[in-house]
Amino acid sequence: MADFSHLDAQGRVQMVDVSHKEATERLAIAVGVLVMQPETLAAILDQALPKGNVLETARIAGIMAAKKTWELIPMCHPLELTHVQVDFFPAPATSTIRIEGQARVAGRTGVEMEALTAVSVAALTIYDMCKSADKAMSIEKIHLVRKTGGKSGEFVNQG
């Protein structure tokens, strides 16, 4: 069980002690895809839904969620994020919106969970604002694309 950093030698859950780690510049990029009906995507892009500007609301929600990740995920450390960015890439040909979240910090632990949380909450916000028009939307393929910094260095997801 010692291979999992959130478990001690007895298998008990623990918050990882990062006090001995050196602070480094860290970046994480995550993505996810929201699949919907073509009419729903058109309504989002035309800002024709009654709840307002869906993508800008989702951007704010994603940024706010990244800042609160430590309150949502039990073993995450509170981080002094230096930057969070959420972007949307609509693809009318596939009736999807690709969501990309980036998080940066100069710290002792990574920001992967913050980037993933930003994408997840942005996707959930889009779903919430559009569910009256399209309950069959699906949130898919949320994953880490890249991370830099720290002891393990750079990771690029090839999948």
N, C-alpha and C positions, 0 to 999 in steps of 0.2 A: 504493500500500500504506500510505501514511501515514494514511489514514482509519481504520485499525484501530489502536487504542492499544497493543495488545500486539505490534505489529510495528514494527521500525525502518525507516528509509528504504531499506535493502537487503532488506527482507522477512524479517529474522531475528526470532525470538521474543524478547521482552523483558518484564520486569516493569515496569509503569508506575511512573514516578517521581512520587510524590505529596507529596514533601517541600515543594513550593511551595504546596500547597493549604491552605486554611483549614479547621480542624476545625469541623464543624457537627453538629448533632443529625441523625441519619439513621435512617430506618425503612424496612423492606421487608416486604411481605406477599406470600406465595406460597400457591398452592393446588394440590391434585391430587385425583384421584378413584380409589378402588379399587373395582372392580366384582367381584361374587362371587355365588355361589349363595345363595338366600334362607336355606337351612339354615346356611350358614357364618356369615352375618351374625347369625342368631339365636344360634348357639353363642358368637360373640364377645360379644354383648350379655348373654347369660346366664352368661358366664364359665364355659362348659362344656367348654372345650378343655383337653387335658392339660398344655399348657405354661404355664398360668396366665392372669393378667390381660393379655390381648393389648394393649388400648389403653394401659394405663399403661406397659407395657414399651415400646411403640412411642413413647410420649411421651418417655420417658427417652432412647431411642435417637436420636430427632430432635434433642433438645436437645444431647446429646453430639456428634452429627455437626456441628451448626452451629458448635460451638466448635472443631472440628477441620477446618473447610472448607479452611483454608490448607494443611493437610497432604494433602488429597485433590486439589485443583484446582491445578495447577502455578503459575499466575500470580497466585493470590489472595494478598493481604497477610494476615499474622497480625493479627487485630483483638482489641481488648479490648472484647468485647461487654458491653453493660450490661443486656441483657434478651433472652431467647429464650423463645418460647411456642409450644406445639404443641397444637392443639385438633382434636377429631374431631366430625363431624356425620353420624351414621348416618341413612340414609334407607331404611327398610324397603320403601317402595313401589317403589323402583328397585333395591333390593338393592345399595346402594353406601354407601361411607363417604367423605365429603368431608374432606380433611385440610387444615388451615390452619396455616401456620408464619409467625411474626413474628420479626424480629430487629431490635435497636436498638443503636446505637453513637453515641458522640460522637467523631467521627474525621474523617480526611482522605479516606476512600474509602467507598463504599457497602456495604450489607449484603445486596444482592440474592442473591448466591451462597449466603450463609449461610441465608437463608429458604428458598431452593430446595433446598438440601442437607437441611435439617431435614425438609421435606415428603417428599423422595425416600427418605431413610433410614427415616422413620416408615412409609412405605408398604411398603418392602422388609421391614421388621421384621414388619409384619402378615402379609405374604405368607409369610415364613419360618415364623411361628408357626402358620399355618393351611394350609400346603401339603399336609399329609397328608390334610386333609379336602377340599381344593378346589384342585387343580393348575391349573385353568382361570381362576383370578383374573387380572384385568388391572389394571395401573397406567396411568392415563390422564390426559391434560390437565394435566400439571404445568406451571405458568406463573406469572409474576410478575403480581400483581394491582395493586400500588401500591408506590410508593417516594417518599420525601420526603427533602429535604436535599441539600446539595451544590450545585455550580454549575448543574446542569441543573434543579434545583428539583423540583417534584412531577410524577410520572407516574402516571396511572391507566389501566390497561388496559381498554379498552371492549369488547374481544372476548370 
